[in-house]
Amino acid sequence: MSLTTEESVDGSSISLVSSHTSGLPENDANDSLDAGESDDEDDDYEEGSLASSLSQQDSIDLSDGQLSGPKKLMELAQQINEFAITSLLLANNGFVDPDELQEYNDDTHCNRGILAFAHGLHGHKTITNLDLSDNNLGCKGQSGLVALAGAVSTGNLQMLDISSNHILGTKGVRYDGIKAISSAIETKSGGKLEDLRLSQNGLHASAICFLGISLVDTTLKHLDLSENAIGVDSLGRRSAAGMKSMVPGFASSDCKLVSLNLSENYLGNEECILLSSVLEVMFSLKDLDISFNDVHAVGARHLGNALKFNDTLQHLNLGGNHVQDGGCAEIADALAQNESMKSLVLAANDLTTSSCYYWIECLQSNKVLVDLNIEENENMEEGPKHDAMEWVKGNEELVMMREDPDNFDMSVRSKIIRDNLFNKVSNEDKEVISKLVSNISVKNDTEFYERVSTICPPDRKQMLRMTKNLLAMMSMTKEDKAIRLVQKAYRKMQERKRKERELREKELRRRRAGRTKGKKSFGKNTKEAHLVRAGNASKGKLVNVGSKASKNIVIR
């Protein structure tokens, strides 16, 4: 690929000729990119001044107006291959001048800077991170976005940020840009992108469908679609089509997504249920943000059920929805058995004091949740909320103890062990165990049993012996093992209760079905066969009478 620049004597015009035209729309590929008259903001710009500011460094930041004006961008396009740059930050430079949109109707003129830059980016081997956010790329036409998509599929880009760029246009909806970008991220197109940021682009359900199709075949690990309009169509009506289009990609065994941001997208219960249906098979996903949508208790219940089977998700943001106590109860019940969730946001979700007790019960067995946000719920009393947060604080201390046991304060450690034991034993034994924990540093078994004999009656020796074995494992490096043993026993108890509940419900449904069937029968179980209307049945046909005691009779 070659780029040449010719400048007239008065420096009023620049023309770029490129030998590489792939990625451009057909009508743009045949046109030369004439700059026309220079912009006022470039009148005092000295050719080559940009080159002097660049050096052999990994990252170059020219954000916030440092590269405003097409001339500077064109010069960068020419010189981009001269430096081994890995990260290029060009956010908020206004590559497409909004003032020009009123003056020119020519798509090529308004996008001439980004077109030249995209040509320079084609096949670039070192740039892996590119930030083009907030640059009005889609304000006038789609040629700049299409050319940029072509560069994505031919280079080594791993992160692309094109947030806040009016991808669908500002005068009428155009899909050329989102189509090209969606196609470029596919593995079969040569895309190597791992991080795609498309927030604040007005992408509605119809536009997301193009992206959804491509998600089946990508290398994406991070996808940011926040502050769009996925839950509505182009006319502002509720639509789940966008989420439906993404579900196959999420459910694919090749899905590599680690983080997914769907916040502020008008998503409702239907979209939440669709997402929940694939969450249990998204084995790579660790961070999910669906905050500030319209998810109610119904959707939250499905999400909670999915969390019972998902053991990889670590951070979940549900803030600013309408989960309410019903949805909160299901999520808390799921996390009682979950060993991966570290952070959960349920702020501003219409929760009441009841939800605090759900979390207190949950956190008696869950020892990995270290960040729980239940703020901004007006109907929640401070006392129970404080109690719930104390349990979370205990988990934080447990994590500290695991990560750095040698430097962890012994008194805090003993308190944590005591608190964990207290939740697993009856009240009558708490005082005894408390005394044992205070003597956790006994030197040998003899000393331990001597102390046991002084503080407990003989009939509790078996319980105390088990406690001693548990405490013996709680050395400075083995707290995890002991706590997990307790957790495992608790989970088994919970699982047994769940199975018993399911059996009771199943038996109840069977009895109800039996009563319904009995009402529809032709009579009681008597020895006498009841008269049955055969209707138009042919003679000799076997007809089953209603009563179980009755036999099949033949109509003659």
C-alpha positions as CSV (number, residue, x, y, z in Angstrom):
1,M,0.0,0.0,0.0
2,S,1.3,3.4,-0.9
3,L,0.1,6.9,-0.1
4,T,1.4,10.0,-1.9
5,T,0.6,13.6,-1.1
6,E,0.8,16.6,-3.5
7,E,0.5,20.1,-2.3
8,S,-0.1,23.1,-4.6
9,V,2.2,26.2,-4.4
10,D,-0.2,28.1,-2.1
11,G,-0.8,25.0,0.0
12,S,-4.5,25.1,-0.6
13,S,-5.2,21.6,-1.6
14,I,-4.0,18.1,-1.0
15,S,-4.8,14.9,-2.9
16,L,-4.2,11.4,-1.7
17,V,-3.8,8.5,-4.0
18,S,-3.8,5.0,-2.5
19,S,-3.0,1.7,-4.2
20,H,-5.3,-0.1,-1.6
21,T,-9.0,0.5,-1.9
22,S,-10.5,-2.5,-0.1
23,G,-12.9,-1.7,2.6
24,L,-14.4,1.3,0.8
25,P,-17.9,1.3,-0.6
26,E,-18.0,0.8,-4.3
27,N,-18.9,4.4,-5.1
28,D,-16.0,5.7,-2.9
29,A,-13.3,3.3,-4.2
30,N,-13.3,4.9,-7.6
31,D,-13.2,8.5,-6.3
32,S,-10.0,10.4,-5.5
33,L,-10.0,12.0,-2.1
34,D,-9.7,15.7,-2.7
35,A,-9.5,17.9,0.3
36,G,-10.8,21.0,-1.4
37,E,-10.0,24.2,0.4
38,S,-8.1,23.9,3.6
39,D,-10.0,24.2,6.9
40,D,-9.7,27.5,8.8
41,E,-8.3,25.5,11.8
42,D,-5.5,24.2,9.6
43,D,-4.5,27.6,8.0
44,D,-1.6,27.9,10.4
45,Y,-0.7,24.2,10.5
46,E,2.9,23.5,9.4
47,E,3.4,20.4,7.3
48,G,5.5,17.9,9.1
49,S,4.9,19.3,12.6
50,L,3.1,16.1,13.6
51,A,6.1,14.0,12.7
52,S,8.3,16.0,15.0
53,S,6.0,15.3,17.9
54,L,6.0,11.5,17.4
55,S,8.7,9.3,18.7
56,Q,9.6,5.6,19.0
57,Q,7.2,4.9,21.8
58,D,4.6,2.2,22.3
59,S,1.6,4.4,23.0
60,I,0.7,7.8,21.5
61,D,-2.1,9.9,22.9
62,L,-3.5,12.6,20.6
63,S,-6.9,12.8,22.2
64,D,-9.1,15.8,23.0
65,G,-8.4,18.1,20.0
66,Q,-4.7,17.4,19.5
67,L,-5.4,16.0,16.0
68,S,-8.4,18.2,15.0
69,G,-8.6,19.0,11.3
70,P,-8.2,16.6,8.3
71,K,-4.7,17.7,7.4
72,K,-3.2,16.4,10.7
73,L,-5.1,13.1,10.3
74,M,-3.9,12.8,6.7
75,E,-0.3,13.4,7.8
76,L,-0.6,10.8,10.5
77,A,-2.0,8.4,7.9
78,Q,1.1,8.8,5.8
79,Q,3.5,8.3,8.7
80,I,1.7,5.7,10.7
81,N,3.8,2.9,9.3
82,E,7.1,4.6,10.3
83,F,6.6,3.9,14.0
84,A,6.2,0.7,15.9
85,I,3.1,1.9,17.7
86,T,1.0,-0.5,19.7
87,S,-1.6,1.9,21.2
88,L,-3.1,4.9,19.4
89,L,-5.5,7.2,21.3
90,L,-7.4,9.6,19.0
91,A,-10.6,10.2,21.0
92,N,-12.6,13.4,20.8
93,N,-11.0,15.0,17.8
94,G,-14.0,15.7,15.7
95,F,-12.7,14.1,12.5
96,V,-16.0,14.9,10.9
97,D,-16.7,18.6,11.5
98,P,-20.4,19.2,12.3
99,D,-20.2,22.6,10.7
100,E,-19.2,21.1,7.4
101,L,-22.3,18.9,7.4
102,Q,-24.4,21.9,6.6
103,E,-22.0,23.2,3.9
104,Y,-21.2,19.9,2.1
105,N,-23.4,17.1,0.9
106,D,-20.4,15.1,-0.2
107,D,-19.8,12.1,2.0
108,T,-16.2,11.8,0.8
109,H,-15.3,15.4,1.7
110,C,-16.7,15.2,5.2
111,N,-14.9,11.9,5.8
112,R,-11.7,12.6,3.9
113,G,-9.6,12.6,7.1
114,I,-10.8,9.2,8.4
115,L,-10.7,7.7,4.9
116,A,-7.0,8.5,4.6
117,F,-6.4,7.3,8.1
118,A,-8.2,4.0,7.4
119,H,-6.1,3.5,4.3
120,G,-2.9,4.0,6.3
121,L,-4.1,1.5,8.9
122,H,-4.7,-1.3,6.4
123,G,-2.4,-4.2,7.2
124,H,-0.6,-2.4,10.0
125,K,1.3,-5.0,12.0
126,T,2.0,-3.3,15.4
127,I,-1.1,-1.3,16.3
128,T,-3.3,-3.4,18.7
129,N,-5.3,-0.7,20.5
130,L,-7.2,2.1,18.7
131,D,-9.5,4.6,20.4
132,L,-11.6,6.6,17.9
133,S,-14.4,7.4,20.3
134,D,-16.4,10.6,20.2
135,N,-15.4,11.6,16.6
136,N,-18.7,12.0,14.8
137,L,-17.7,9.2,12.3
138,G,-21.3,8.4,11.3
139,C,-22.7,11.9,11.2
140,K,-22.4,12.2,7.4
141,G,-22.5,9.0,5.5
142,Q,-20.9,5.6,6.2
143,S,-17.8,5.5,4.1
144,G,-15.4,6.3,6.9
145,L,-16.8,3.5,9.1
146,V,-16.8,1.0,6.2
147,A,-13.1,1.9,5.4
148,L,-12.2,1.5,9.1
149,A,-13.9,-1.9,9.2
150,G,-11.7,-3.0,6.3
151,A,-8.7,-2.0,8.3
152,V,-9.9,-4.1,11.2
153,S,-10.0,-7.2,9.2
154,T,-6.5,-6.8,7.6
155,G,-4.5,-5.6,10.6
156,N,-3.7,-6.9,14.1
157,L,-6.1,-4.7,16.1
158,Q,-7.2,-6.3,19.4
159,M,-9.1,-3.3,20.9
160,L,-11.3,-0.9,19.0
161,D,-13.3,1.9,20.7
162,I,-15.7,3.6,18.4
163,S,-18.2,4.7,21.1
164,S,-20.2,7.9,20.7
165,N,-19.9,8.1,16.9
166,H,-23.5,8.1,15.6
167,I,-22.9,4.8,13.8
168,L,-26.4,4.7,12.3
169,G,-26.2,8.3,11.0
170,T,-28.0,11.4,12.1
171,K,-30.3,11.9,9.1
172,G,-32.1,8.7,8.5
173,V,-30.9,5.2,9.6
174,R,-28.0,3.7,7.6
175,Y,-26.7,0.2,8.4
176,D,-23.6,0.1,6.1
177,G,-21.3,0.9,9.0
178,I,-22.6,-1.6,11.6
179,K,-22.8,-4.2,8.8
180,A,-19.2,-3.7,7.9
181,I,-17.9,-3.7,11.5
182,S,-19.9,-6.8,12.3
183,S,-18.5,-8.6,9.3
184,A,-14.9,-7.5,10.1
185,I,-14.9,-9.0,13.6
186,E,-15.6,-12.5,12.2
187,T,-12.8,-14.9,12.4
188,K,-13.4,-16.0,8.8
189,S,-12.8,-12.4,7.7
190,G,-9.4,-12.3,9.4
191,G,-10.5,-10.3,12.4
192,K,-8.4,-10.7,15.6
193,L,-10.4,-8.2,17.7
194,E,-10.8,-9.1,21.4
195,D,-12.2,-5.9,22.8
196,L,-15.0,-4.0,21.0
197,R,-16.6,-0.9,22.5
198,L,-19.8,0.4,20.8
199,S,-21.5,2.3,23.6
200,Q,-23.6,5.4,23.0
201,N,-24.3,4.8,19.3
202,G,-28.1,4.6,19.3
203,L,-27.9,0.9,18.2
204,H,-31.5,-0.5,18.3
205,A,-32.7,-4.1,18.0
206,S,-32.5,-4.1,14.2
207,A,-29.0,-2.8,14.1
208,I,-27.8,-5.3,16.8
209,C,-29.1,-8.2,14.7
210,F,-26.2,-7.7,12.3
211,L,-23.8,-7.9,15.2
212,G,-25.6,-10.8,16.7
213,I,-25.1,-12.9,13.6
214,S,-21.3,-12.3,13.7
215,L,-21.0,-13.3,17.4
216,V,-21.0,-16.9,16.5
217,D,-17.6,-16.6,14.9
218,T,-15.4,-14.1,16.7
219,T,-12.4,-13.9,19.1
220,L,-14.1,-11.2,21.2
221,K,-13.4,-11.3,24.9
222,H,-14.9,-7.9,25.9
223,L,-18.0,-6.4,24.4
224,D,-19.4,-3.0,25.5
225,L,-22.9,-2.2,24.2
226,S,-23.9,0.1,27.0
227,E,-26.2,3.1,26.5
228,N,-27.8,2.0,23.3
229,A,-31.4,0.9,22.6
230,I,-31.1,-2.9,22.2
231,G,-34.6,-3.5,23.8
232,V,-36.5,-1.4,21.3
233,D,-36.8,-1.3,17.5
234,S,-36.2,1.7,15.2
235,L,-39.6,3.1,16.0
236,G,-39.1,2.9,19.7
237,R,-41.4,-0.1,20.3
238,R,-40.4,-2.9,22.6
239,S,-38.5,-5.7,20.8
240,A,-36.5,-8.7,21.9
241,A,-35.1,-9.3,18.4
242,G,-31.8,-7.8,19.3
243,M,-31.2,-10.1,22.3
244,K,-32.5,-13.1,20.4
245,S,-30.0,-12.5,17.6
246,M,-27.1,-12.6,20.2
247,V,-28.2,-15.7,22.1
248,P,-26.7,-18.2,19.6
249,G,-23.3,-16.5,19.8
250,F,-23.4,-16.4,23.6
251,A,-24.4,-20.1,23.7
252,S,-21.7,-21.2,21.2
253,S,-19.0,-23.5,22.6
254,D,-16.5,-21.1,20.9
255,C,-17.8,-18.1,22.8
256,K,-14.8,-16.4,24.6
257,L,-16.6,-13.4,26.2
258,V,-15.1,-12.5,29.5
259,S,-17.0,-9.2,30.1
260,L,-20.4,-8.1,28.6
261,N,-21.9,-4.6,29.3
262,L,-25.6,-4.2,28.4
263,S,-26.4,-1.4,30.8
264,E,-29.0,1.2,29.9
265,N,-30.5,-0.6,26.9
266,Y,-34.2,-0.7,27.7
267,L,-34.0,-4.4,28.3
268,G,-37.0,-6.0,30.0
269,N,-37.9,-9.4,31.5
270,E,-38.0,-11.1,28.1
271,E,-34.4,-10.1,27.3
272,C,-33.3,-11.1,30.8
273,I,-34.9,-14.5,30.5
274,L,-33.2,-15.0,27.1
275,L,-29.9,-14.1,28.6
276,S,-30.4,-16.3,31.7
277,S,-31.1,-19.3,29.4
278,V,-27.5,-19.2,28.1
279,L,-25.8,-17.9,31.2
280,E,-25.2,-21.4,32.6
281,V,-23.2,-22.4,29.5
282,M,-21.2,-19.2,29.2
283,F,-18.2,-20.7,30.9
284,S,-15.8,-17.8,30.1
285,L,-18.0,-14.9,31.2
286,K,-16.8,-13.3,34.5
287,D,-18.3,-9.8,34.3
288,L,-22.0,-9.0,33.4
289,D,-23.5,-5.5,33.6
290,I,-27.3,-5.2,33.0
291,S,-27.8,-2.2,35.2
292,F,-30.4,0.6,34.6
293,N,-32.7,-1.5,32.5
294,D,-36.3,-2.6,33.2
295,V,-35.8,-6.1,34.7
296,H,-38.4,-7.0,37.3
297,A,-38.8,-9.9,39.7
298,V,-39.8,-12.3,37.0
299,G,-36.6,-11.8,35.0
300,A,-34.5,-11.8,38.2
301,R,-35.9,-15.2,39.2
302,H,-34.7,-16.7,36.0
303,L,-31.4,-15.1,36.4
304,G,-31.1,-16.5,39.9
305,N,-31.9,-20.0,38.7
306,A,-29.2,-19.7,36.1
307,L,-26.7,-18.7,38.8
308,K,-27.2,-22.0,40.5
309,F,-25.5,-23.7,37.5
310,N,-23.0,-21.0,36.6
311,D,-19.6,-21.3,38.4
312,T,-17.6,-18.7,36.5
313,L,-19.4,-15.3,36.8
314,Q,-17.6,-13.1,39.4
315,H,-19.2,-9.7,39.0
316,L,-22.9,-9.0,38.4
317,N,-24.4,-5.5,38.2
318,L,-28.2,-5.3,38.5
319,G,-28.4,-1.8,39.9
320,G,-31.2,0.5,38.8
321,N,-33.7,-2.2,37.9
322,H,-36.9,-3.4,39.7
323,V,-35.7,-6.8,41.1
324,Q,-37.8,-6.3,44.3
325,D,-37.7,-8.8,47.2
326,G,-39.1,-11.7,45.1
327,G,-36.2,-11.6,42.6
328,C,-33.7,-10.9,45.4
329,A,-34.7,-14.0,47.3
330,E,-34.1,-16.2,44.2
331,I,-30.6,-14.6,43.6
332,A,-29.7,-15.0,47.3
333,D,-30.8,-18.6,47.3
334,A,-28.6,-19.3,44.3
335,L,-25.5,-17.6,45.7
336,A,-25.8,-19.6,48.9
337,Q,-24.5,-22.5,46.7
338,N,-22.3,-20.4,44.4
339,E,-18.5,-20.3,44.9
340,S,-17.5,-17.8,42.2
341,M,-19.5,-14.6,42.7
342,K,-17.4,-11.9,44.3
343,S,-19.3,-8.7,43.6
344,L,-23.0,-8.0,43.3
345,V,-24.8,-4.7,42.8
346,L,-28.5,-4.5,43.7
347,A,-28.7,-0.8,44.5
348,A,-31.9,1.1,43.6
349,N,-34.0,-2.1,43.1
350,D,-37.1,-1.4,45.2
351,L,-35.8,-3.8,47.9
352,T,-37.2,-3.8,51.5
353,T,-35.9,-5.0,54.8
354,S,-36.9,-8.6,53.9
355,S,-34.1,-8.7,51.4
356,C,-31.5,-8.1,54.2
357,Y,-32.6,-11.3,55.9
358,Y,-32.2,-13.2,52.6
359,W,-28.6,-12.1,52.4
360,I,-27.9,-12.8,56.1
361,E,-29.0,-16.4,55.5
362,C,-27.2,-16.6,52.2
363,L,-23.9,-15.3,53.6
364,Q,-23.9,-17.9,56.4
365,S,-22.8,-20.4,53.8
366,N,-21.3,-18.1,51.1
367,K,-17.8,-17.1,51.9
368,V,-16.6,-15.6,48.6
369,L,-19.0,-12.6,48.1
370,V,-16.9,-9.7,49.3
371,D,-18.8,-6.8,47.6
372,L,-22.6,-6.4,48.0
373,N,-24.3,-3.1,47.2
374,I,-27.8,-2.7,48.4
375,E,-27.8,1.0,48.8
376,E,-30.5,3.4,47.5
377,N,-33.4,1.1,48.6
378,E,-35.6,3.5,50.5
379,N,-37.8,0.8,52.2
380,M,-34.8,-1.0,53.8
381,E,-34.2,-0.5,57.5
382,E,-30.7,0.5,58.5
383,G,-30.3,-2.1,61.3
384,P,-30.8,-5.3,59.2
385,K,-28.9,-3.7,56.3
386,H,-25.9,-3.1,58.7
387,D,-26.1,-6.8,59.9
388,A,-26.0,-8.0,56.3
389,M,-23.0,-5.9,55.5
390,E,-21.2,-7.2,58.5
391,W,-21.4,-10.6,57.0
392,V,-19.9,-9.3,53.8
393,K,-17.2,-7.6,55.8
394,G,-16.4,-11.0,57.4
395,N,-16.0,-12.4,53.9
396,E,-13.5,-9.7,53.1
397,E,-11.5,-10.6,56.1
398,L,-11.6,-14.3,55.1
399,V,-10.1,-13.3,51.7
400,M,-7.4,-11.3,53.4
401,M,-6.6,-14.3,55.5
402,R,-6.3,-16.6,52.5
403,E,-4.2,-14.2,50.5
404,D,-1.7,-13.4,53.3
405,P,-2.1,-15.7,56.2
406,D,1.3,-15.2,57.7
407,N,0.7,-11.5,58.2
408,F,-2.9,-11.7,59.3
409,D,-3.8,-10.6,62.8
410,M,-4.4,-13.6,65.0
411,S,-7.2,-12.0,67.0
412,V,-9.1,-11.2,63.8
413,R,-8.5,-14.7,62.4
414,S,-9.8,-16.3,65.6
415,K,-12.9,-14.2,65.4
416,I,-13.5,-15.3,61.8
417,I,-13.1,-18.9,62.6
418,R,-15.4,-18.6,65.6
419,D,-18.1,-16.8,63.6
420,N,-17.9,-19.5,60.9
421,L,-18.3,-22.3,63.4
422,F,-21.1,-20.5,65.2
423,N,-23.3,-20.6,62.1
424,K,-23.0,-24.4,61.9
425,V,-23.7,-25.6,65.4
426,S,-26.6,-25.4,67.9
427,N,-26.9,-22.6,70.4
428,E,-26.1,-24.8,73.4
429,D,-22.7,-25.6,72.0
430,K,-21.7,-22.1,71.0
431,E,-20.2,-21.2,74.4
432,V,-18.1,-24.3,74.6
433,I,-16.7,-23.8,71.0
434,S,-16.0,-20.2,71.8
435,K,-13.8,-21.2,74.7
436,L,-12.1,-23.8,72.5
437,V,-11.4,-21.2,69.8
438,S,-9.9,-18.9,72.4
439,N,-7.5,-21.8,73.1
440,I,-6.7,-22.4,69.5
441,S,-2.9,-22.2,70.1
442,V,-2.8,-25.3,72.4
443,K,0.5,-27.1,71.9
444,N,-0.7,-30.8,71.8
445,D,-3.6,-33.1,72.1
446,T,-3.0,-33.8,75.8
447,E,-3.3,-30.1,76.6
448,F,-6.4,-29.8,74.4
449,Y,-8.2,-32.7,76.1
450,E,-7.3,-31.4,79.5
451,R,-8.9,-28.1,78.7
452,V,-11.9,-29.8,77.2
453,S,-12.5,-31.8,80.3
454,T,-12.6,-28.7,82.4
455,I,-15.2,-26.8,80.3
456,C,-17.7,-29.4,79.1
457,P,-19.6,-32.4,80.4
458,P,-18.8,-36.0,79.2
459,D,-21.8,-36.3,76.9
460,R,-20.4,-33.6,74.6
461,K,-17.0,-35.2,74.2
462,Q,-17.8,-36.5,70.7
463,M,-18.9,-33.1,69.5
464,L,-15.8,-31.5,70.9
465,R,-13.5,-34.1,69.4
466,M,-14.9,-33.3,66.0
467,T,-14.4,-29.6,66.8
468,K,-10.8,-30.3,67.7
469,N,-10.2,-32.0,64.4
470,L,-11.7,-29.0,62.6
471,L,-9.6,-26.6,64.6
472,A,-6.5,-28.6,64.0
473,M,-6.8,-28.0,60.3
474,M,-7.1,-24.3,60.8
475,S,-3.4,-23.6,60.8
476,M,-2.1,-20.4,59.3
477,T,-2.2,-22.0,55.8
478,K,-5.2,-24.3,55.9
479,E,-8.2,-22.1,56.9
480,D,-9.7,-22.6,53.4
481,K,-9.9,-26.3,53.8
482,A,-11.7,-26.2,57.1
483,I,-14.2,-23.6,56.0
484,R,-14.9,-25.5,52.8
485,L,-15.7,-28.7,54.8
486,V,-18.3,-26.8,56.7
487,Q,-19.6,-25.2,53.5
488,K,-19.8,-28.6,51.9
489,A,-21.8,-30.1,54.7
490,Y,-24.2,-27.1,54.6
491,R,-24.7,-27.4,50.9
492,K,-25.5,-31.1,51.2
493,M,-28.1,-30.2,53.8
494,Q,-29.5,-27.5,51.4
495,E,-29.5,-30.0,48.5
496,R,-31.3,-32.6,50.6
497,K,-33.9,-30.0,51.6
498,R,-34.3,-29.0,48.0
499,K,-34.9,-32.6,46.8
500,E,-37.4,-33.2,49.6
501,R,-39.2,-30.1,48.6
502,E,-39.3,-31.1,44.9
503,L,-40.6,-34.6,45.9
504,R,-43.4,-33.0,48.0
505,E,-44.3,-30.7,45.1
506,K,-44.3,-33.6,42.6
507,E,-46.5,-35.7,44.9
508,L,-48.8,-32.7,45.3
509,R,-49.1,-32.3,41.5
510,R,-49.8,-36.0,41.2
511,R,-52.6,-35.9,43.7
512,R,-54.1,-32.8,42.1
513,A,-54.0,-34.5,38.7
514,G,-55.6,-37.6,40.2
515,R,-58.5,-35.6,41.6
516,T,-59.0,-33.8,38.3
517,K,-59.0,-37.2,36.5
518,G,-61.5,-38.6,39.0
519,K,-63.9,-35.7,38.3
520,K,-63.8,-36.5,34.6
521,S,-64.4,-40.3,35.1
522,F,-67.8,-41.8,34.3
523,G,-68.4,-43.1,37.8
524,K,-67.0,-44.5,41.0
525,N,-65.1,-47.8,41.2
526,T,-68.0,-50.1,41.5
527,K,-68.3,-53.7,40.3
528,E,-71.1,-52.6,37.9
529,A,-70.1,-51.5,34.4
530,H,-71.6,-48.2,33.5
531,L,-73.4,-47.4,30.4
532,V,-71.1,-45.6,27.8
533,R,-72.2,-43.8,24.8
534,A,-70.4,-45.2,21.9
535,G,-71.5,-42.4,19.5
536,N,-70.7,-43.4,16.0
537,A,-68.3,-46.2,17.0
538,S,-68.5,-49.2,14.8
539,K,-69.7,-52.5,16.1
540,G,-66.9,-54.7,17.5
541,K,-64.8,-51.7,18.5
542,L,-63.3,-51.8,22.0
543,V,-64.5,-48.9,24.1
544,N,-62.9,-48.0,27.5
545,V,-65.4,-47.2,30.1
546,G,-64.5,-44.5,32.6
547,S,-64.2,-46.4,35.8
548,K,-60.8,-48.1,36.7
549,A,-62.8,-51.1,37.9
550,S,-64.6,-51.4,34.6
551,K,-63.4,-53.4,31.7
552,N,-63.2,-52.8,28.0
553,I,-66.5,-53.9,26.5
554,V,-67.4,-54.7,23.0
555,I,-70.2,-52.8,21.2
556,R,-72.2,-55.2,19.2
